[in-house]
Amino acid sequence: MSSLGEHDVVVVGSANADLVVQVDRHPAPGETVLGSELAVHPGGKGANQAVAAARLGARVALLGRVGADGHGRLLRESLERDGVNLGHLHDTAAASGIAMIAVGPQGDNSIIVAPGANARLTEGDVLDAAPLLRSAPVVSLQLEIPLPAVLAAARLARRAVLNLSPAVPVPDELLALCDPLVVNEHEAALLLGASGAPDRQARELLARGPRSVVITLGADGAVVADMVAEDGAVHAVPSPRVEAVDTTGAGDAFTGALAWRLAAGEPLARAAAFAARVGAAAVRRAGAQDSYPTMAEVEDL
């Protein structure tokens, strides 16, 4: 683990309250279905990644914005319990971000996000935290915050891990700063304009400019591609087989774990293999942060 800075990973990203309902099936357009009692959990891709890494033992700080409301207090309390540094998590004169999540009987989910305070994170906020970002081996980023803030953070990072979710067009400069770019199959297809075999998608994404690429495949693990790999080799990373209860936040658990192992100096394929185990452990319980494993739980897989 690096000793050069106070933190192993700095996460620049969102914090949301997850409003979760279990459904027997997802509604078709125009259809209403009945669901379970509403459950409220701490979430947001940035906060999720921060908690996932911290619960495994990483030293983590989160740069973001929450509302000065009940959901904001919930989010702060959750992050503090896991030891995340909140010195750059700013209270904002806006409602905290909300994610409305419907979870199906197989653990599959559909999500709608209302960004709230997350949309107020600025490039200035990032520049104010420049010493924090420059000191960390890895800065972890997502796209539930404004793109100018993401780009500013990537420019400052010693190594930027970008989970391109939700998938939106991004400038070539940002892609070139990614090491790695992390996407799932759907995000890869949106970025490339077509679906395809994961190994081919990884090579095509690598040709777009990132220094390395990880495509997550859910229960099938992941594939990784690296500019330094001989002949652009793509490596398959398996995932342990588990019974999925709720996949909410599993991708964030993967990315948080990946960022931590990269900060510790592990090669990409080995870091991704560890992250796949963390993601598998996370789907065995309901919720996002509530499901994230400790190191002991990962070692039991």
HELIX and SHEET records of a PDB file:
HELIX    1   1 LYS A   45  LEU A   56  1                                  12    
HELIX    2   2 GLY A   70  ARG A   81  1                                  12    
HELIX    3   3 GLY A  116  ARG A  120  5                                   5    
HELIX    4   4 GLU A  123  ASP A  128  1                                   6    
HELIX    5   5 ALA A  130  SER A  135  1                                   6    
HELIX    6   6 LEU A  147  LEU A  156  1                                  10    
HELIX    7   7 ASP A  172  LEU A  177  1                                   6    
HELIX    8   8 GLU A  185  LEU A  192  1                                   8    
HELIX    9   9 PRO A  198  LEU A  206  1                                   9    
HELIX   10  10 GLY A  218  ASP A  220  5                                   3    
HELIX   11  11 GLU A  230  GLY A  232  5                                   3    
HELIX   12  12 ALA A  250  ALA A  263  1                                  14    
HELIX   13  13 LEU A  268  ALA A  282  1                                  15    
HELIX   14  14 GLN A  289  SER A  291  5                                   3    
HELIX   15  15 MET A  295  GLU A  299  1                                   5    
SHEET    1   A 9 ASN A  85  THR A  92  0                                        
SHEET    2   A 9 VAL A  60  GLY A  67  1                                        
SHEET    3   A 9 VAL A   9  VAL A  12  1                                        
SHEET    4   A 9 VAL A 138  LEU A 141  1                                        
SHEET    5   A 9 ALA A 160  ASN A 163  1                                        
SHEET    6   A 9 CYS A 178  ASN A 184  1                                        
SHEET    7   A 9 SER A 212  THR A 216  1                                        
SHEET    8   A 9 ALA A 222  ASP A 226 -1                                        
SHEET    9   A 9 VAL A 234  VAL A 237 -1                                        
SHEET    1   B 4 ALA A  39  GLY A  43  0                                        
SHEET    2   B 4 ASN A  16  GLN A  22 -1                                        
SHEET    3   B 4 GLY A  97  VAL A 103  1                                        
SHEET    4   B 4 ASN A 109  ALA A 114 -1                                        
END                                                                             
